[in-house]
Amino acid sequence: MPEDASQPDEAQREAAQQLAQRLSNLEDSGVVGSYANFVRVTGSPEEVVLDFCLVPNPAERTDEKIEIQNRVVLSYFGAKRLFAALHQTIGRHEQRFGVVELDVRKRLIAPAEGESA
């Protein structure tokens, strides 16, 4: 039976961990942080392109143009290492705090009977 391609194997996770350990002394004092609640992923035969945006109200459809705030271009090797690191990080988070629900409708909690909204 073929291995699930959406799950990084142990060797990939180990390679990502080894790379992270080698780069553990990165200088980040000049880094500028930003928040994004949307990412568009595109690619070419050589690269993966991640465009990060802030959508003011993601629940509503709008004709307003959304500005790309940051673009990250990765090789497929780098993208696969990123995938492995994200998979491991999210897995640890879900083990501690529970499943990250992607469907916003399932995350909304209706007020208990007798409570006001």
Secondary structure, DSSP 8 states (H G I E B T S, - for coil): ----TTS--HHHHHHHHHHHHHTTT---TT------SEEEEEE-SSEEEEEEE--S-TTS---S---EEEEEEEEHHHHHHHHHHHHHHHHHHHHHH------HHHH-----TT---
